[in-house]
Every structure is written in C-alpha cells, then in structure tokens.
Amino acid sequence: MYNTAKFFSDCTASRSEKVRALAMGRKKVEMKKIKSKNSRHVTFSKRRKGLMKKASELSVLCDVEVALIVFSGSGNLYEFSSSGSLGKTLERYQTYNASQEVALIKKAEKRKKHHTEYSGHRKVDEHLNVMSDLKVEQLTTQELIHLERDVGDTLAQTRQSKANNHGQRPNNMHVSF
C-alpha cells in the first residue's frame, strides 16, 4: 500500500499515479462471519454506531419515525428511537400490523365469496349446456327427479346470489315443480 503523504510530497510522481493512489480506497469486504472474536467485537461496535447514526439522519432528513433494536452476540440490547419512546413506536407498529392483518382477512373473504359466486355461475352454465343437449323423452323417472332437484338448487343459488348482490332477502329459496 502507498504512503499517500510521502507519495504526494514526492514531486516526481505523475498526476495519473497520484489519482490512482487516491482511487484505491477500501477493499470490498467479504460477507462472512469474522473468525477473531476481538475483531468481530470491534467491527460490531463500529457498525452499530454507524447504523444508529444513519437511523438518526434518516429520521431528521426525511421527518420519519425510526426505531432500531440490536442485540449483540453476548445478549446486550442497543436501541434507538427517533420519537424518544421505543415503546410508543412499537405500539404503533403493532396497531398498524393488526389493522393490515384484518384488511388482508377481509380481502381474502371477499375473494372467496366472489370465487363461490363464480363457481355457482359456472354450474348454471354447465346445467344449461347439459339441458340443451337433453332428450327429455329418453330420461327415466329417477333421472327426471334428479334433474328437477338440480335445476331447483341452481335456481335457489342464483336467487340467493342476486339477493346478496342487491342487499335483499330472497323471497323463495326452494322451488318445486
């Protein structure tokens, strides 16, 4: 590595050599656990302080609420809160998280309801296709009774779906022919 003070005091060095010496900078750190316990502790302390500083800067520059919790390898707790109270920030997080979960559940229920309605419509389409190809004269009494029940169930399901969409109460849920 170059001794930059000595390097720049040397008048014989060209401008490109001086620029190259400045551009060397830091080496890229390989992301893996530091083996030496002492080095790991020093790195943790420096990076923790840097992380806390960045959190503070973010809260000031962007006017946002920041909370940071760090547990060291030895179990020590280090915390930062831009609002002054980590407890209030955590409470706000839990309230927000709970409301998000409720919204997700409602969204899933709505999606399930639409899926169920779509399935009902698909069944109606299937029944209509089957019925259009039917030769009623060729069906047995048992098949006709089964067909009548299916048509009645489909009609009741359609009326229920219509009533739910319009906020009404269905007038007759079971139809008998």
C-alpha positions as CSV (number, residue, x, y, z in Angstrom):
1,M,0.0,0.0,0.0
2,Y,1.2,3.5,-0.8
3,N,2.1,6.0,1.9
4,T,0.0,8.9,0.4
5,A,1.6,11.7,2.4
6,K,5.1,10.6,1.2
7,F,3.7,9.9,-2.3
8,F,2.2,13.4,-2.7
9,S,5.3,15.1,-1.3
10,D,7.4,13.4,-4.0
11,C,7.4,15.8,-6.9
12,T,8.5,13.2,-9.4
13,A,5.1,11.3,-9.3
14,S,2.9,11.9,-12.3
15,R,-0.6,13.2,-12.0
16,S,-2.1,9.8,-13.1
17,E,-0.1,8.0,-10.4
18,K,-1.5,10.4,-7.8
19,V,-5.1,9.9,-9.0
20,R,-4.6,6.1,-9.0
21,A,-3.3,6.2,-5.4
22,L,-6.4,8.2,-4.3
23,A,-8.8,5.8,-6.1
24,M,-7.5,2.7,-4.3
25,G,-9.8,3.4,-1.4
26,R,-11.3,0.5,0.6
27,K,-11.3,-3.1,-0.4
28,K,-14.7,-4.9,-0.7
29,V,-15.4,-6.8,2.5
30,E,-16.4,-10.4,2.0
31,M,-19.7,-11.1,3.9
32,K,-19.0,-13.9,6.2
33,K,-18.6,-14.3,9.9
34,I,-15.4,-12.7,11.3
35,K,-13.4,-15.5,13.0
36,S,-11.5,-13.4,15.5
37,K,-13.7,-12.6,18.5
38,N,-11.9,-9.4,19.2
39,S,-12.1,-8.2,15.5
40,R,-15.7,-9.2,15.4
41,H,-16.5,-7.1,18.6
42,V,-14.6,-4.1,17.2
43,T,-16.5,-4.4,13.8
44,F,-19.8,-4.8,15.6
45,S,-19.2,-1.7,17.7
46,K,-18.2,0.5,14.7
47,R,-21.0,-0.8,12.5
48,R,-23.6,-0.4,15.3
49,K,-22.6,3.2,15.8
50,G,-22.8,3.8,12.1
51,L,-26.2,2.2,11.9
52,M,-27.5,4.3,14.8
53,K,-26.2,7.4,13.1
54,K,-27.8,6.5,9.8
55,A,-31.1,5.9,11.6
56,S,-30.9,9.3,13.3
57,E,-30.0,11.0,10.0
58,L,-32.9,9.3,8.2
59,S,-35.4,10.5,10.9
60,V,-34.1,14.1,10.7
61,L,-33.7,14.4,7.0
62,C,-37.0,12.7,6.0
63,D,-39.1,13.6,9.0
64,V,-39.9,10.0,9.7
65,E,-40.3,7.9,12.8
66,V,-37.5,5.3,13.1
67,A,-37.0,2.6,15.7
68,L,-33.9,0.3,15.8
69,I,-33.3,-2.7,18.1
70,V,-30.0,-4.5,18.1
71,F,-28.9,-7.5,20.2
72,S,-25.2,-8.2,20.4
73,G,-23.8,-11.7,20.3
74,S,-23.4,-11.5,24.0
75,G,-27.1,-10.6,24.5
76,N,-26.7,-6.9,25.1
77,L,-29.5,-4.6,23.9
78,Y,-28.9,-1.5,21.9
79,E,-31.9,0.6,20.8
80,F,-32.7,3.9,19.1
81,S,-36.0,5.7,18.7
82,S,-36.4,9.0,16.9
83,S,-39.6,9.6,18.8
84,G,-38.0,9.4,22.1
85,S,-40.0,6.4,23.2
86,L,-39.3,3.0,21.6
87,G,-42.4,1.6,23.4
88,K,-44.7,4.1,21.6
89,T,-43.2,3.3,18.2
90,L,-43.6,-0.5,18.8
91,E,-47.2,0.0,19.9
92,R,-47.8,2.0,16.7
93,Y,-46.2,-0.8,14.7
94,Q,-48.4,-3.5,16.4
95,T,-51.6,-1.4,15.8
96,Y,-50.6,-0.9,12.2
97,N,-49.7,-4.6,11.8
98,A,-53.0,-5.7,13.3
99,S,-55.1,-3.5,11.0
100,Q,-53.2,-4.8,8.0
101,E,-54.0,-8.4,9.0
102,V,-57.7,-7.5,9.4
103,A,-57.6,-5.9,5.9
104,L,-56.0,-9.0,4.4
105,I,-58.6,-11.3,6.0
106,K,-61.4,-9.2,4.7
107,K,-59.8,-9.2,1.2
108,A,-59.4,-13.0,1.3
109,E,-63.1,-13.4,2.4
110,K,-64.3,-11.1,-0.4
111,R,-62.2,-13.1,-2.9
112,K,-63.6,-16.4,-1.6
113,K,-67.1,-15.0,-1.9
114,H,-66.6,-13.9,-5.5
115,H,-65.0,-17.3,-6.3
116,T,-68.0,-19.1,-4.8
117,E,-70.4,-16.9,-6.8
118,Y,-68.4,-17.6,-10.0
119,S,-68.5,-21.3,-9.3
120,G,-72.2,-21.1,-8.9
121,H,-72.5,-19.3,-12.3
122,R,-70.3,-21.9,-13.9
123,K,-72.6,-24.7,-12.5
124,V,-75.6,-22.9,-14.1
125,D,-73.8,-22.7,-17.4
126,E,-72.9,-26.4,-17.2
127,H,-76.6,-27.3,-16.4
128,L,-77.8,-25.2,-19.3
129,N,-75.4,-26.9,-21.7
130,V,-76.4,-30.3,-20.5
131,M,-80.1,-29.5,-20.6
132,S,-79.9,-28.1,-24.2
133,D,-78.5,-31.5,-25.3
134,L,-81.0,-33.5,-23.4
135,K,-83.7,-35.5,-24.9
136,V,-86.2,-35.4,-22.0
137,E,-88.4,-38.1,-23.6
138,Q,-85.5,-40.6,-23.2
139,L,-84.9,-40.0,-19.4
140,T,-86.1,-42.3,-16.7
141,T,-88.3,-41.1,-13.9
142,Q,-85.4,-41.2,-11.5
143,E,-83.2,-39.1,-13.8
144,L,-86.0,-36.6,-14.2
145,I,-86.4,-36.3,-10.4
146,H,-82.6,-35.8,-10.1
147,L,-82.7,-33.2,-12.9
148,E,-85.6,-31.3,-11.3
149,R,-83.7,-31.2,-8.0
150,D,-80.5,-29.9,-9.7
151,V,-82.5,-27.2,-11.5
152,G,-84.3,-26.2,-8.3
153,D,-81.0,-26.0,-6.4
154,T,-79.4,-23.9,-9.1
155,L,-82.3,-21.6,-9.3
156,A,-82.2,-21.1,-5.5
157,Q,-78.5,-20.5,-5.6
158,T,-78.9,-17.9,-8.3
159,R,-81.7,-16.1,-6.4
160,Q,-79.5,-16.1,-3.2
161,S,-76.6,-14.6,-5.2
162,K,-78.8,-12.0,-6.7
163,A,-80.3,-11.1,-3.3
164,N,-76.8,-10.8,-1.8
165,N,-75.6,-8.5,-4.6
166,H,-78.6,-6.3,-4.2
167,G,-78.8,-6.4,-0.4
168,Q,-82.2,-8.0,-0.4
169,R,-83.7,-11.0,1.2
170,P,-84.5,-13.9,-1.2
171,N,-88.3,-14.4,-1.4
172,N,-88.3,-18.2,-2.1
173,M,-85.2,-20.3,-1.7
174,H,-86.6,-23.7,-2.8
175,V,-88.5,-24.2,-5.9
176,S,-90.7,-27.2,-6.5
177,F,-92.0,-28.1,-10.0
